Amino acid sequence: MPWITGQQLQGGKYVIEKVLGQGGFGITYKALEVDLERTVVIKTLREDRSDDIDIKRFKEEAKTLAGLSQKLHRHIVTVFTWFQEGDIYCLVMEFVSGENIFKVVERRGALPEIEIVPLIRQIGEALIVVHKVGVIHRDAHPGNIMLLSDDKGNYDQAVLIDFGIAKKVVPLTQSSVNKHGHKNFAPYEQIYNGSRHPTVDVYALTATLYYAVTGQAPTNSLARKLENIPLKPPKEIIPSISNQLNQAILKGMALEAKDRPQSIQAWLAMLQPFEPVKPPFEPVKPPFESVKKPVVIPPKAQPSLLTILSNSIANLLRIMPWGWLIGVLFIYLFIGYLLVMYNAPLWGWAIAVAVPVTWAMTWASAVIWAVALAVDLAGAGAGSIVWCFAWAVVVALAVSWVGTEAFGMVAVPMAATVTMAGEKLLKSFNHFYTFLVLVFTSVFGLGLGLLVHRVVNGVS
């Protein structure tokens, strides 16, 4: 049974704050180390995995991480110590306060090449250190790479975590072979026979880069091997990806290990622009050539404004819940048509916008932005629109007072559609932009309804 919030370990030295994650092998907790007043991660073996083999494996991971931490490589998670609490073995590690690549891509979509490649290079450099001490990580997928941001919110550092299935290059016994790895980021030879060659990490890190720059998981290596399903080149998904990066990814994810770069160093070299090799000596200049010509160094290729803009629009088009927004648009077209047909007053139009937007968001958000906009418009002398938003505020408060159920019985389809659209938008945008999108869609739909009514009236 997992430990609960507030539970003390080692006589009060550590206090559990919450569970960070659970797997088939162990449980990780966020905890406070009381004496040093610092947040740490405590990784434990599950109670049902406390046999001699699992304990031995857990201790090996502790020693592996502790040894690597002593090298003070800033892109490898730091291990502080390990201890035993009752029958449970615990590993105390640095708490990395960032987001893993899975979460970043889920929130932002495909990441720009210029942003993610330097971060992947940092993890590659960490793996080089790992490989030099004879350890293969074998699980360098997006969930095990944490991205940390600077004061301006830009990601500037990556940290490699979780060495749970890391192994020595040469196994101690045949029974120590472990075949686990993330199915979309592990090469088939690792899944088949637990390969521990450096090319396993080359494949996993390359597949992680594929996911980061495309926003899509690569084709499973087993499906490529057994069903002959080809790997889609990343440039076909995001055309703005450079040819050099496209080739580096395809080479690093070659299906057969022999066709990949045989080391992380060799693969990282493919991510760097080619530079001319300097001659071993300076050629002798003729006597009359006294003035040196300035050497012109071509600037590094930077993505154009058009490329950045096209990537942003592509990401926006991909993350927008278009199906639900079209549903909102048609519902409001119908409502607008009815409001014109029955000659509804201005406050009726205000209610039409305020009720569902309030429903999909929170009443507080609707009130705040409605009041702010009303004040701005009042300053411009738009009196009738001020009254419109005043009604929006009243309705927003009414929704919070009466509750959503009463309105749900009246307009379930409308509310359900707007609610789902709001929930989908909130996965990629904050409350303010979600509010703006819903207001724009509903007002645009009302306008279309008015236009359709006039066209139909004019035709008849």
Summary of the structure (lengths in Angstrom):
residues: 460
radius of gyration: 29.3
end to end distance: 72.5
largest distance: 96.4
contacts: 1374
relative contact order: 0.07
helix: 54%
strand: 13%
